Amino acid sequence: MWWARPDDWRPELESLLDNAERERLGRLRRRRDRERFVVGAALARTIVADYAGTAPARIGLDRTCADCGAAHGKPRVIGCDDAVELSISHSGDRVVVAIALGKAVGVDVESPRDDAAQLLELVDDVLRPEEARRLRALPANEQAAGFLTYWTRKESLLKATGEGLRLGLASVAVTGPGEPPRLLGWSEATGNVEGATLADLRPGAGYVACLAVLGGVTHVVEECASDRLASIAA
Ligand SMILES: CC(C)(COP(=O)(O)OP(=O)(O)OC[C@H]1O[C@@H](n2cnc3c(N)ncnc32)[C@H](O)[C@@H]1OP(=O)(O)O)[C@@H](O)C(=O)NCCC(=O)NCCS
């Protein structure tokens, strides 16, 4: 797991983007969205390139969407002989890239929300009835963070399989806050999710993040990538 921040953005990082990514970047209006996108794309290439012993510019990311063919889907690595799988997530002041060898990964980070009441209006769309019941049994001041724990556990799984939010977060049953992260059931899963492993990450104050690995994981290493990105800019 490699963590970075939108503040790691440097103009030099944009030179690593391909044409499709530049087109998407051109459609992003808010500066923070642009920074998150560039840092995620540059970081993904850099980390894979370091692993493969090549230059970041030699690593391609194919984001062809399985639904519509546009370049906004699950990223797939091109230009690396080994079966490197990756996932990108960004929210608020965090950007994260997960990589694994030969196993599909999905990562999701969510930033703390100012408006807990608005967030909790989504409970019945995102959680199964039993999950919603357990969440509402928590003290009121723990419910927003608890909800994001459920959310990131579910979304990381949906990103590992490549379904994304197309399937709906309520299609996945997971353990909740205070319990070790685990997939409990997923009737609509298209791939083999039997050995899927979840790991809660440490994104820092107020943030919640989860990693899903299809086929299991024995250990997770979390590193800060800011210095690495700065070295590219230099
Ligand atoms: C992928 C998705 C779950 C992202 O959720 P999010 O919380 O807004 O954003 P995150 O920062 O956590 O993740 C975004 C990253 O997920 C990745 N991603 C996109 N689609 C993905 C998919 N189907 N599976 C796995 N990862 C995906 C991309 O790397 C993207 O980063 P990028 O902007 O650098 O390309 C959501 O956008 C989605 O479900 N998209 C697919 C459905 C859809 O809307 N399709 C568009 C119409 S065809």
Ligand as a Chemical Component Dictionary entry (heavy atoms), coordinates in Angstrom:
data_LIG
# 
_chem_comp.id                   LIG 
_chem_comp.type                 NON-POLYMER 
_chem_comp.pdbx_formal_charge   0 
_chem_comp.three_letter_code    LIG 
# 
loop_
_chem_comp_atom.comp_id 
_chem_comp_atom.atom_id 
_chem_comp_atom.alt_atom_id 
_chem_comp_atom.type_symbol 
_chem_comp_atom.charge 
_chem_comp_atom.model_Cartn_x 
_chem_comp_atom.model_Cartn_y 
_chem_comp_atom.model_Cartn_z 
_chem_comp_atom.pdbx_ordinal 
LIG C1  C1  C 0 -14.989 2.692  -9.178  1  
LIG C2  C2  C 0 -15.911 3.371  -8.238  2  
LIG C3  C3  C 0 -16.323 2.326  -7.226  3  
LIG C4  C4  C 0 -15.104 4.517  -7.623  4  
LIG O1  O1  O 0 -15.561 4.986  -6.423  5  
LIG P1  P1  P 0 -15.155 6.340  -5.690  6  
LIG O2  O2  O 0 -15.339 6.080  -4.231  7  
LIG O3  O3  O 0 -15.867 7.468  -6.297  8  
LIG O4  O4  O 0 -13.636 6.632  -6.014  9  
LIG P2  P2  P 0 -12.266 5.999  -5.552  10 
LIG O5  O5  O 0 -11.331 7.135  -5.469  11 
LIG O6  O6  O 0 -12.341 5.108  -4.368  12 
LIG O7  O7  O 0 -11.867 5.082  -6.785  13 
LIG C5  C5  C 0 -11.618 5.608  -8.034  14 
LIG C6  C6  C 0 -10.683 4.667  -8.764  15 
LIG O8  O8  O 0 -11.278 3.394  -8.887  16 
LIG C7  C7  C 0 -10.753 2.771  -10.062 17 
LIG N1  N1  N 0 -11.879 2.166  -10.740 18 
LIG C8  C8  C 0 -12.753 2.706  -11.628 19 
LIG N2  N2  N 0 -13.667 1.777  -11.993 20 
LIG C9  C9  C 0 -13.372 0.653  -11.322 21 
LIG C10 C10 C 0 -13.959 -0.633 -11.263 22 
LIG N3  N3  N 0 -15.025 -0.959 -11.980 23 
LIG N4  N4  N 0 -13.393 -1.553 -10.437 24 
LIG C11 C11 C 0 -12.316 -1.257 -9.714  25 
LIG N5  N5  N 0 -11.707 -0.048 -9.711  26 
LIG C12 C12 C 0 -12.241 0.893  -10.503 27 
LIG C13 C13 C 0 -10.012 3.827  -10.849 28 
LIG O9  O9  O 0 -8.624  3.617  -10.688 29 
LIG C14 C14 C 0 -10.412 5.118  -10.168 30 
LIG O10 O10 O 0 -9.351  6.012  -10.091 31 
LIG P3  P3  P 0 -8.958  6.993  -11.279 32 
LIG O11 O11 O 0 -9.862  8.149  -11.142 33 
LIG O12 O12 O 0 -7.556  7.288  -10.991 34 
LIG O13 O13 O 0 -9.154  6.277  -12.543 35 
LIG C15 C15 C 0 -17.167 3.949  -8.907  36 
LIG O14 O14 O 0 -16.812 5.098  -9.630  37 
LIG C16 C16 C 0 -17.798 2.966  -9.859  38 
LIG O15 O15 O 0 -18.414 2.032  -9.438  39 
LIG N6  N6  N 0 -17.656 3.097  -11.135 40 
LIG C17 C17 C 0 -18.187 2.111  -12.082 41 
LIG C18 C18 C 0 -19.617 2.327  -12.423 42 
LIG C19 C19 C 0 -19.825 3.553  -13.230 43 
LIG O16 O16 O 0 -20.242 4.557  -12.730 44 
LIG N7  N7  N 0 -19.536 3.490  -14.501 45 
LIG C20 C20 C 0 -19.656 4.684  -15.338 46 
LIG C21 C21 C 0 -20.653 4.498  -16.441 47 
LIG S1  S1  S 0 -20.184 3.258  -17.593 48 
# 
loop_
_chem_comp_bond.comp_id 
_chem_comp_bond.atom_id_1 
_chem_comp_bond.atom_id_2 
_chem_comp_bond.value_order 
_chem_comp_bond.pdbx_ordinal 
LIG C1  C2  SING 1  
LIG C2  C3  SING 2  
LIG C2  C4  SING 3  
LIG C2  C15 SING 4  
LIG C4  O1  SING 5  
LIG O1  P1  SING 6  
LIG P1  O2  DOUB 7  
LIG P1  O3  SING 8  
LIG P1  O4  SING 9  
LIG O4  P2  SING 10 
LIG P2  O5  DOUB 11 
LIG P2  O6  SING 12 
LIG P2  O7  SING 13 
LIG O7  C5  SING 14 
LIG C5  C6  SING 15 
LIG C6  O8  SING 16 
LIG C6  C14 SING 17 
LIG O8  C7  SING 18 
LIG C7  N1  SING 19 
LIG C7  C13 SING 20 
LIG N1  C8  SING 21 
LIG N1  C12 SING 22 
LIG C8  N2  DOUB 23 
LIG N2  C9  SING 24 
LIG C9  C10 SING 25 
LIG C9  C12 DOUB 26 
LIG C10 N3  SING 27 
LIG C10 N4  DOUB 28 
LIG N4  C11 SING 29 
LIG C11 N5  DOUB 30 
LIG N5  C12 SING 31 
LIG C13 O9  SING 32 
LIG C13 C14 SING 33 
LIG C14 O10 SING 34 
LIG O10 P3  SING 35 
LIG P3  O11 DOUB 36 
LIG P3  O12 SING 37 
LIG P3  O13 SING 38 
LIG C15 O14 SING 39 
LIG C15 C16 SING 40 
LIG C16 O15 DOUB 41 
LIG C16 N6  SING 42 
LIG N6  C17 SING 43 
LIG C17 C18 SING 44 
LIG C18 C19 SING 45 
LIG C19 O16 DOUB 46 
LIG C19 N7  SING 47 
LIG N7  C20 SING 48 
LIG C20 C21 SING 49 
LIG C21 S1  SING 50 
# 
